[in-house]
Amino acid sequence: MTPTHFSIISAFILGLTGLALHRAHLLSALLCLEGMMLSLYIALALWMLQLESITCSTAPMLLLAFSACEASAGLALLVAMTRTHGSDRLQNLNLLQC
């Protein structure tokens, strides 16, 4: 395993463990998701460079566009949650209340 592969895999696993273990605030969960998406983007871009394929070269840019849409939707939810509940703590969020 090359150091590049090791760093990409470790970045993804660190984001996954951060998402699984530190779920106190919505902002920390969103940052972990963004780190996972960026590591996937780098891995996909490096894989396309190794394949030297022109037909699949748009896949990393498509993933980056979806990542930006995910980040904007997450920030919109963060702002809405902070306005309605007063904080971004996930323990205060109860989906059963209207």
Accessible surface in RSA format (square Angstrom, percent):
REM  Atomic radii and reference values for relative SASA: ProtOr
REM  Chains: A
REM  Algorithm: Lee & Richards
REM  Probe-radius: 1.40
REM  Slices: 20
REM RES _ NUM      All-atoms   Total-Side   Main-Chain    Non-polar    All polar
REM                ABS   REL    ABS   REL    ABS   REL    ABS   REL    ABS   REL
RES MET A   1   171.27  88.7  83.71  55.4  87.56 208.5  90.59  77.0  80.68 106.9
RES THR A   2    68.49  48.7  65.56  66.5   2.93   7.0  67.27  90.4   1.22   1.8
RES PRO A   3   113.98  83.1 105.36  96.0   8.62  31.3 110.51  91.2   3.47  21.6
RES THR A   4    68.88  49.0  64.46  65.3   4.42  10.5  34.38  46.2  34.50  52.1
RES HIS A   5    81.38  44.5  80.70  56.1   0.67   1.7  57.38  59.1  24.00  27.9
RES PHE A   6   129.46  64.8 129.46  80.2   0.00   0.0 129.46  78.5   0.00   0.0
RES SER A   7    59.14  50.0  53.60  71.5   5.54  12.8  43.11  91.8  16.02  22.4
RES ILE A   8    22.80  13.0  20.74  15.5   2.06   5.0  22.80  16.4   0.00   0.0
RES ILE A   9    79.63  45.3  77.81  58.0   1.82   4.4  79.63  57.3   0.00   0.0
RES SER A  10    36.18  30.6  31.71  42.3   4.47  10.3  24.12  51.4  12.05  16.9
RES ALA A  11    45.64  42.0  36.27  56.0   9.37  21.3  40.51  57.0   5.13  13.6
RES PHE A  12    58.52  29.3  58.52  36.2   0.00   0.0  58.52  35.5   0.00   0.0
RES ILE A  13    88.92  50.6  88.92  66.2   0.00   0.0  88.92  64.0   0.00   0.0
RES LEU A  14   127.66  71.1 120.34  86.1   7.33  18.4 120.66  84.7   7.01  18.9
RES GLY A  15     9.91  12.2   0.00   N/A   9.91  12.2   8.99  24.7   0.93   2.1
RES LEU A  16    82.63  46.0  82.55  59.1   0.08   0.2  82.55  58.0   0.08   0.2
RES THR A  17    57.84  41.1  56.45  57.2   1.39   3.3  50.22  67.5   7.62  11.5
RES GLY A  18    11.17  13.8   0.00   N/A  11.17  13.8  10.95  30.0   0.22   0.5
RES LEU A  19    43.15  24.0  42.45  30.4   0.70   1.8  42.60  29.9   0.55   1.5
RES ALA A  20    58.66  53.9  41.86  64.6  16.80  38.2  49.83  70.2   8.83  23.4
RES LEU A  21   135.50  75.5 106.59  76.3  28.91  72.7 108.51  76.2  26.99  72.6
RES HIS A  22   122.22  66.8 118.21  82.2   4.01  10.3  77.57  79.9  44.65  52.0
RES ARG A  23   156.22  65.6 143.75  73.3  12.47  29.7  36.39  49.7 119.83  72.6
RES ALA A  24    42.06  38.7  36.84  56.8   5.22  11.9  40.85  57.5   1.21   3.2
RES HIS A  25    69.84  38.2  69.82  48.5   0.02   0.0  48.12  49.6  21.72  25.3
RES LEU A  26    32.39  18.0  32.39  23.2   0.00   0.0  32.39  22.8   0.00   0.0
RES LEU A  27    79.94  44.5  79.94  57.2   0.00   0.0  79.94  56.1   0.00   0.0
RES SER A  28    38.60  32.6  34.76  46.4   3.85   8.9  35.25  75.1   3.35   4.7
RES ALA A  29    10.84  10.0  10.84  16.7   0.00   0.0  10.84  15.3   0.00   0.0
RES LEU A  30    26.72  14.9  23.64  16.9   3.09   7.8  23.93  16.8   2.79   7.5
RES LEU A  31   116.34  64.8 108.19  77.4   8.15  20.5 108.60  76.3   7.74  20.8
RES CYS A  32    26.57  20.1  21.75  24.3   4.82  11.3   4.74  12.0  21.84  23.5
RES LEU A  33    60.41  33.6  60.41  43.2   0.00   0.0  60.41  42.4   0.00   0.0
RES GLU A  34    45.52  26.1  45.52  34.4   0.00   0.0  28.81  55.7  16.71  13.6
RES GLY A  35    32.91  40.6   0.00   N/A  32.91  40.6  28.60  78.5   4.31   9.7
RES MET A  36    23.22  12.0  23.22  15.4   0.00   0.0  23.22  19.7   0.00   0.0
RES MET A  37    38.71  20.0  38.06  25.2   0.65   1.5  16.08  13.7  22.63  30.0
RES LEU A  38    78.26  43.6  78.26  56.0   0.00   0.0  78.26  55.0   0.00   0.0
RES SER A  39     6.62   5.6   3.10   4.1   3.53   8.1   5.76  12.3   0.87   1.2
RES LEU A  40    78.40  43.7  76.32  54.6   2.08   5.2  76.56  53.8   1.84   5.0
RES TYR A  41    53.01  24.7  53.01  30.2   0.00   0.0  25.31  19.0  27.70  34.1
RES ILE A  42    85.03  48.4  84.14  62.7   0.89   2.2  85.03  61.2   0.00   0.0
RES ALA A  43    34.96  32.1  28.92  44.6   6.04  13.7  30.66  43.2   4.30  11.4
RES LEU A  44    44.00  24.5  41.09  29.4   2.91   7.3  43.59  30.6   0.41   1.1
RES ALA A  45    27.17  25.0  24.56  37.9   2.61   5.9  26.00  36.6   1.17   3.1
RES LEU A  46    62.30  34.7  61.95  44.3   0.35   0.9  62.00  43.5   0.30   0.8
RES TRP A  47   133.60  53.6 131.38  63.6   2.22   5.2 113.75  60.7  19.85  32.2
RES MET A  48    19.89  10.3  16.31  10.8   3.58   8.5  16.60  14.1   3.29   4.4
RES LEU A  49   129.57  72.2 116.92  83.6  12.65  31.8 119.38  83.8  10.20  27.4
RES GLN A  50   123.62  69.1  92.19  67.4  31.42  74.8  42.96  91.4  80.65  61.2
RES LEU A  51    96.05  53.5  71.86  51.4  24.19  60.8  74.16  52.1  21.89  58.9
RES GLU A  52   150.38  86.3 117.52  88.9  32.86  78.2  43.29  83.7 107.10  87.4
RES SER A  53    34.76  29.4  22.31  29.8  12.45  28.7  20.41  43.5  14.35  20.1
RES ILE A  54   155.48  88.5 144.12 107.4  11.35  27.4 145.33 104.7  10.14  27.5
RES THR A  55   122.52  87.1  93.09  94.4  29.43  70.1  87.48 117.5  35.04  53.0
RES CYS A  56    60.85  46.0  56.52  63.0   4.33  10.2   6.80  17.2  54.05  58.3
RES SER A  57    55.22  46.7  43.37  57.9  11.84  27.3  28.34  60.4  26.87  37.6
RES THR A  58    97.84  69.6  96.25  97.6   1.59   3.8  72.01  96.7  25.84  39.1
RES ALA A  59    34.40  31.6  28.78  44.4   5.62  12.8  31.97  45.0   2.43   6.4
RES PRO A  60     9.22   6.7   9.22   8.4   0.00   0.0   9.22   7.6   0.00   0.0
RES MET A  61   115.50  59.8 111.46  73.8   4.04   9.6  97.27  82.7  18.23  24.2
RES LEU A  62   104.98  58.5 101.75  72.8   3.24   8.1 104.45  73.4   0.53   1.4
RES LEU A  63    39.12  21.8  37.07  26.5   2.05   5.2  38.60  27.1   0.52   1.4
RES LEU A  64    59.64  33.2  58.84  42.1   0.80   2.0  58.98  41.4   0.66   1.8
RES ALA A  65    52.32  48.1  43.08  66.5   9.24  21.0  51.09  71.9   1.23   3.3
RES PHE A  66   124.60  62.3 120.71  74.8   3.89  10.1 120.79  73.2   3.81  10.9
RES SER A  67     2.93   2.5   2.93   3.9   0.00   0.0   2.11   4.5   0.82   1.1
RES ALA A  68    62.64  57.6  51.18  79.0  11.46  26.1  57.84  81.4   4.81  12.7
RES CYS A  69    79.37  60.0  73.28  81.7   6.09  14.3  25.23  63.9  54.14  58.4
RES GLU A  70    55.02  31.6  45.34  34.3   9.68  23.0  50.56  97.8   4.46   3.6
RES ALA A  71    30.79  28.3  25.90  40.0   4.89  11.1  30.13  42.4   0.67   1.8
RES SER A  72    68.73  58.1  58.83  78.5   9.90  22.8  47.11 100.3  21.61  30.3
RES ALA A  73    56.35  51.8  48.50  74.8   7.85  17.9  55.59  78.3   0.76   2.0
RES GLY A  74     6.06   7.5   0.00   N/A   6.06   7.5   5.36  14.7   0.70   1.6
RES LEU A  75    94.01  52.4  93.73  67.1   0.28   0.7  94.01  66.0   0.00   0.0
RES ALA A  76    62.35  57.3  48.90  75.5  13.45  30.6  57.16  80.5   5.19  13.7
RES LEU A  77   120.41  67.1 118.43  84.7   1.98   5.0 118.70  83.4   1.70   4.6
RES LEU A  78    24.24  13.5  24.24  17.3   0.00   0.0  24.24  17.0   0.00   0.0
RES VAL A  79    74.25  48.9  71.99  65.2   2.26   5.4  74.16  64.4   0.08   0.2
RES ALA A  80    50.74  46.7  45.48  70.2   5.26  12.0  50.50  71.1   0.24   0.6
RES MET A  81    14.04   7.3   9.77   6.5   4.27  10.2  10.96   9.3   3.08   4.1
RES THR A  82    60.49  43.0  55.72  56.5   4.77  11.4  50.83  68.3   9.66  14.6
RES ARG A  83   198.12  83.2 163.03  83.1  35.08  83.5  58.79  80.3 139.33  84.4
RES THR A  84   105.95  75.4  69.23  70.2  36.71  87.5  71.24  95.7  34.70  52.5
RES HIS A  85    79.83  43.6  50.42  35.0  29.40  75.2  31.97  33.0  47.86  55.7
RES GLY A  86    60.47  74.6   0.00   N/A  60.47  74.6  32.06  88.0  28.41  63.6
RES SER A  87    35.51  30.0  30.62  40.9   4.89  11.3  35.20  75.0   0.31   0.4
RES ASP A  88    28.51  20.0  26.98  26.9   1.53   3.6   6.85  16.1  21.66  21.6
RES ARG A  89    84.71  35.6  84.71  43.2   0.00   0.0  30.09  41.1  54.62  33.1
RES LEU A  90    50.39  28.1  39.08  28.0  11.31  28.4  39.42  27.7  10.97  29.5
RES GLN A  91   144.00  80.5 110.05  80.4  33.94  80.8  44.26  94.2  99.74  75.6
RES ASN A  92    78.06  53.8  56.98  55.1  21.09  50.8  17.52  42.2  60.55  58.5
RES LEU A  93    65.14  36.3  46.66  33.4  18.48  46.5  46.66  32.8  18.48  49.7
RES ASN A  94    68.83  47.5  60.57  58.5   8.26  19.9  19.69  47.4  49.14  47.5
RES LEU A  95   154.22  85.9 124.62  89.2  29.60  74.4 127.04  89.2  27.18  73.1
RES LEU A  96   166.03  92.5 135.49  96.9  30.54  76.8 138.45  97.2  27.58  74.2
RES GLN A  97   130.55  73.0 109.77  80.2  20.78  49.5  35.85  76.3  94.70  71.8
RES CYS A  98   180.65 136.6 103.80 115.8  76.85 180.6  73.14 185.3 107.51 115.9
END  Absolute sums over single chains surface
CHAIN  1 A     7156.0       6144.7       1011.3       5256.0       1900.0
END  Absolute sums over all chains
TOTAL          7156.0       6144.7       1011.3       5256.0       1900.0
